[in-house]
Amino acid sequence: MKPSEPDPDVIRKTREAKAEKLRDAMVLEQRVEKFNQLLDEHNISAFSTFERELQKLEKDDRFLLV
């Protein structure tokens, strides 16, 4: 990691804290709806493996809602 690059752990913790606040503010149905929108937008197949699709999803904040 270069000195000018942000620490990945700090970025991850910041995203998780933001997602926790959103989870607290939304009812489960809203979170599931947003997660399903994420899956549709990224054309995620129901028959694919989690490992294969994870890299498409992990950078989107909606992934952390459920």
PyRosetta script that sets phi, psi and omega in degrees:
from pyrosetta import init, pose_from_sequence

init()
pose = pose_from_sequence("MKPSEPDPDVIRKTREAKAEKLRDAMVLEQRVEKFNQLLDEHNISAFSTFERELQKLEKDDRFLLV")
pose.set_psi(1, 131.4)
pose.set_omega(1, 178.0)
pose.set_phi(2, -77.8)
pose.set_psi(2, 153.0)
pose.set_omega(2, -178.8)
pose.set_phi(3, -59.0)
pose.set_psi(3, -29.4)
pose.set_omega(3, -177.2)
pose.set_phi(4, -84.0)
pose.set_psi(4, -11.7)
pose.set_omega(4, -179.2)
pose.set_phi(5, -83.2)
pose.set_psi(5, 140.9)
pose.set_omega(5, 177.5)
pose.set_phi(6, -69.5)
pose.set_psi(6, 151.2)
pose.set_omega(6, -180.0)
pose.set_phi(7, -69.4)
pose.set_psi(7, 124.7)
pose.set_omega(7, -179.2)
pose.set_phi(8, -60.1)
pose.set_psi(8, -33.1)
pose.set_omega(8, 178.8)
pose.set_phi(9, -66.2)
pose.set_psi(9, -38.2)
pose.set_omega(9, 178.6)
pose.set_phi(10, -66.5)
pose.set_psi(10, -42.7)
pose.set_omega(10, 178.6)
pose.set_phi(11, -61.4)
pose.set_psi(11, -46.5)
pose.set_omega(11, -179.1)
pose.set_phi(12, -61.7)
pose.set_psi(12, -45.6)
pose.set_omega(12, -179.0)
pose.set_phi(13, -65.2)
pose.set_psi(13, -37.1)
pose.set_omega(13, 178.0)
pose.set_phi(14, -64.6)
pose.set_psi(14, -45.5)
pose.set_omega(14, 178.0)
pose.set_phi(15, -62.1)
pose.set_psi(15, -41.5)
pose.set_omega(15, -179.5)
pose.set_phi(16, -66.9)
pose.set_psi(16, -38.1)
pose.set_omega(16, 178.0)
pose.set_phi(17, -66.0)
pose.set_psi(17, -41.8)
pose.set_omega(17, 177.6)
pose.set_phi(18, -63.0)
pose.set_psi(18, -43.6)
pose.set_omega(18, -179.9)
pose.set_phi(19, -64.9)
pose.set_psi(19, -36.3)
pose.set_omega(19, 179.0)
pose.set_phi(20, -62.9)
pose.set_psi(20, -41.3)
pose.set_omega(20, 178.0)
pose.set_phi(21, -63.9)
pose.set_psi(21, -42.4)
pose.set_omega(21, 178.4)
pose.set_phi(22, -64.9)
pose.set_psi(22, -40.5)
pose.set_omega(22, 178.5)
pose.set_phi(23, -61.1)
pose.set_psi(23, -39.4)
pose.set_omega(23, 179.6)
pose.set_phi(24, -68.7)
pose.set_psi(24, -30.5)
pose.set_omega(24, -176.0)
pose.set_phi(25, -85.5)
pose.set_psi(25, -18.4)
pose.set_omega(25, -176.5)
pose.set_phi(26, -111.4)
pose.set_psi(26, 147.2)
pose.set_omega(26, 172.8)
pose.set_phi(27, -77.6)
pose.set_psi(27, 160.2)
pose.set_omega(27, -175.8)
pose.set_phi(28, -55.7)
pose.set_psi(28, -40.9)
pose.set_omega(28, -178.0)
pose.set_phi(29, -60.6)
pose.set_psi(29, -39.6)
pose.set_omega(29, 178.4)
pose.set_phi(30, -65.7)
pose.set_psi(30, -43.0)
pose.set_omega(30, -179.3)
pose.set_phi(31, -64.6)
pose.set_psi(31, -41.9)
pose.set_omega(31, 179.4)
pose.set_phi(32, -65.4)
pose.set_psi(32, -40.1)
pose.set_omega(32, 178.4)
pose.set_phi(33, -61.2)
pose.set_psi(33, -45.7)
pose.set_omega(33, 178.8)
pose.set_phi(34, -64.5)
pose.set_psi(34, -38.8)
pose.set_omega(34, 178.3)
pose.set_phi(35, -65.2)
pose.set_psi(35, -41.3)
pose.set_omega(35, 177.6)
pose.set_phi(36, -64.9)
pose.set_psi(36, -36.0)
pose.set_omega(36, 174.6)
pose.set_phi(37, -61.5)
pose.set_psi(37, -41.7)
pose.set_omega(37, 177.6)
pose.set_phi(38, -58.7)
pose.set_psi(38, -46.8)
pose.set_omega(38, -179.9)
pose.set_phi(39, -61.7)
pose.set_psi(39, -42.5)
pose.set_omega(39, 179.2)
pose.set_phi(40, -64.2)
pose.set_psi(40, -44.8)
pose.set_omega(40, -177.9)
pose.set_phi(41, -63.8)
pose.set_psi(41, -31.1)
pose.set_omega(41, -178.9)
pose.set_phi(42, -98.1)
pose.set_psi(42, 8.4)
pose.set_omega(42, 178.2)
pose.set_phi(43, 51.6)
pose.set_psi(43, 50.7)
pose.set_omega(43, -179.8)
pose.set_phi(44, -81.4)
pose.set_psi(44, 127.4)
pose.set_omega(44, 179.8)
pose.set_phi(45, -82.5)
pose.set_psi(45, 138.8)
pose.set_omega(45, 176.3)
pose.set_phi(46, -68.1)
pose.set_psi(46, -15.5)
pose.set_omega(46, -176.2)
pose.set_phi(47, -102.0)
pose.set_psi(47, 1.3)
pose.set_omega(47, 179.1)
pose.set_phi(48, -86.8)
pose.set_psi(48, 165.5)
pose.set_omega(48, 178.3)
pose.set_phi(49, -87.7)
pose.set_psi(49, 155.9)
pose.set_omega(49, 178.0)
pose.set_phi(50, -60.2)
pose.set_psi(50, -44.2)
pose.set_omega(50, -177.9)
pose.set_phi(51, -60.6)
pose.set_psi(51, -37.4)
pose.set_omega(51, -178.7)
pose.set_phi(52, -70.2)
pose.set_psi(52, -36.6)
pose.set_omega(52, -174.4)
pose.set_phi(53, -93.3)
pose.set_psi(53, -14.6)
pose.set_omega(53, -175.2)
pose.set_phi(54, -54.7)
pose.set_psi(54, -43.3)
pose.set_omega(54, -177.0)
pose.set_phi(55, -64.6)
pose.set_psi(55, -22.7)
pose.set_omega(55, 176.5)
pose.set_phi(56, -77.1)
pose.set_psi(56, -25.5)
pose.set_omega(56, -170.5)
pose.set_phi(57, -102.2)
pose.set_psi(57, -33.3)
pose.set_omega(57, -166.3)
pose.set_phi(58, -63.6)
pose.set_psi(58, -19.1)
pose.set_omega(58, -179.6)
pose.set_phi(59, -89.2)
pose.set_psi(59, -8.0)
pose.set_omega(59, -179.8)
pose.set_phi(60, -92.6)
pose.set_psi(60, 131.1)
pose.set_omega(60, -176.9)
pose.set_phi(61, -63.7)
pose.set_psi(61, -26.3)
pose.set_omega(61, 179.4)
pose.set_phi(62, -65.7)
pose.set_psi(62, -22.3)
pose.set_omega(62, 178.9)
pose.set_phi(63, -61.5)
pose.set_psi(63, -31.1)
pose.set_omega(63, -177.3)
pose.set_phi(64, -86.7)
pose.set_psi(64, 0.3)
pose.set_omega(64, -176.8)
pose.set_phi(65, -75.5)
pose.set_psi(65, -25.6)
pose.set_omega(65, -178.5)
pose.set_phi(66, -112.7)
pose.dump_pdb("model.pdb")
